[in-house]
Amino acid sequence: MGRKLYFNGDILTMEKELYAEAVLEEDGRILAVGKLEDWMKEDAKLIDLQGRTMMPAFIDPHSHFTGYATAMLQVSLDDASSFEEIREKIQDFIIQNKIKPGEWIQARGYDHNRLSEKKHPDRVLLDEAAPDNPLVISHQSGHMGVFNSRGLAGIGVDEDTECPPGGVIGTSGGRLTGYMEETAFVKYQQMLPMPSMDSLMNAYLKAQDKYASYGITTVQEGMMMEQMGGLYAYLLEKDILKLDVVAYADIRKPEKLVEEFASCFGKYNRHFKMGGYKIMLDGSPQGHTAWMKKPYLNGKNGEKGYPVYTDKELEDKIRMAYRQRRQIIVHCNGDAASEQFIRVYKKVAESEGRYDARPVIIHAQLMDEGQMEQAGRLSMIPSFFIAHIWYWGDIHIESFGKERADRISMAGTALKDGLIFTFHQDAPVINADMLETVWCAVNRITKNGVILGSEERIGVLDALKAVTVNAAYQYFEEDVKGSIRTGKYADFVILDKNPVKAEPMEIRDIAVLETIKEGKSIWKKA
């Protein structure tokens, strides 16, 4: 492949020596970092950065790769502001894609908080939108959704169906509304027929390009279900992956995946690695299913959300992972969920006598200061969904009040307490836009212009660490990724401006120009 010498730009290393004049790369690895004059005589292809900024490629600490791919095949309801717009978007999709009667339709991205009706749609509306097709629409959080009548019949759900623990099947006056949440929605969503293999593989290619367009070279399959095994076997067989994918098996039923991908645990095979297990402990704050200590201010009947597991059930799962030496990533949005995880994990870690498992608290939205301190002592890694401040911050003020909303995603406290933390976007919940996420962490501003927790703002460099060096550490890959250092992979992103030198409010406007994975350009801005 030959050597390449990058020079004449701001080369941001994310190491102690923050800047370098030049970087020499060979066969996908960084051969040398330092002064340009030392290697100008090398036999290398010269890559003139022309004053632009090069830094380590971004690492996605949590998303759903397959969900991001399949979202390319679904109706987008992201900007729907009313029931009428939802109906119109679904009907337009049917016409434009020539959907035949009886074919399943999936739509995603509605948010009842942003609809003029301020409530979830029901199956009556969805029956009007798609009278001849089974249909399901997913909430933007991914934790709830609504089926129409044909959809409910297609998955075999009626008024006598027993709801799984930790979920809700909505009814009104003894009749199904079509609404489901948490474990119920996950269970029945999994029963939907898969698109054709050709459609799926094309969607995976598009999803990889989308991640790469944001400067990302390592992504996550944040909850790998048993039925995804065949898809990944095909992805590997056809050598389709160009980004590194780290997958976490659903801990409720991991046995088949553990057996099928045994050779991928802890090491990559054709860009795929099994990272460990995923556990869900609660739901979504904007959906009022996150498990809270205190009631939601705008909730019904003092609702606080609810747990998924008892302490004993959770302990059994954590202990299993611990003894297998598998990393766990644990979904905790509410402070009650975080407290349960910290409490149970501490019991297991103390009894097993080891604290090197690097457990990840996914979202960590409403952890309090005491929980942050305990997490630090247990070497836990909070991965904050910090862009919630921009996307749902105003809704959180309504749900929790300003004082509690100020403490959402306390990156400043985590930094002060010496925790290693990361940032993510939970794609496809929102796009995997790392620079927007850095912007959110630095500015902490809502869509209505409210500053949430000014004392929790952090500097640009610390925000960039959360999606580079810290993210590499989260994956046990700090020796090969996350910074520009001799011996590491040549995973780079080239930006039109230096985020460290930019005005804080302009960070999200910085353009990704090129993304490089192991020395190969995998995406370029047109």
Sequence and secondary structure as in RCSB ss.txt:
>XXXX:A:sequence
MGRKLYFNGDILTMEKELYAEAVLEEDGRILAVGKLEDWMKEDAKLIDLQGRTMMPAFIDPHSHFTGYATAMLQV
SLDDASSFEEIREKIQDFIIQNKIKPGEWIQARGYDHNRLSEKKHPDRVLLDEAAPDNPLVISHQSGHMGVFNSR
GLAGIGVDEDTECPPGGVIGTSGGRLTGYMEETAFVKYQQMLPMPSMDSLMNAYLKAQDKYASYGITTVQEGMMM
EQMGGLYAYLLEKDILKLDVVAYADIRKPEKLVEEFASCFGKYNRHFKMGGYKIMLDGSPQGHTAWMKKPYLNGK
NGEKGYPVYTDKELEDKIRMAYRQRRQIIVHCNGDAASEQFIRVYKKVAESEGRYDARPVIIHAQLMDEGQMEQA
GRLSMIPSFFIAHIWYWGDIHIESFGKERADRISMAGTALKDGLIFTFHQDAPVINADMLETVWCAVNRITKNGV
ILGSEERIGVLDALKAVTVNAAYQYFEEDVKGSIRTGKYADFVILDKNPVKAEPMEIRDIAVLETIKEGKSIWKK
A
>XXXX:A:secstr
  EEEEEEEEEE SSSS EEEEEEEETTEEEEEE GGGTTTSS EEEE TT EEEE EE SS BHHHHHHGGGSE
E TT  SHHHHHHHHHHHHHHTT  TT  EEEEEE GGGSTT S   HHHHHHH TTS EEEEETTSSEEEE HH
HHHHTT  TT    TTEEEEEETTEEEEEEEEHHHHHHHTTS    HHHHHHHHHHHHHHHHHTTEEEEEEEEE 
GGGHHHHHHHHHTT   SEEEEEEETTS HHHHHHTGGGBTS BTTEEEEEEEEE    TTTT S  SS  TT S
TT     SS HHHHHHHHHHHHHTT EEEEEE SHHHHHHHHHHHHHHHHHHT   S  EEEE TT  HHHHHHH
HHTT EEEE TTHHHHHHHHHHHHH HHHHTTSS HHHHHHTT   EE  TTTTS   HHHHHHHHHH B TTS 
B  GGG   HHHHHHTTTHHHHHHTT TTTSSS  TTSB  EEEESS TTTS GGGGGG  EEEEEETTEEEEE 
 
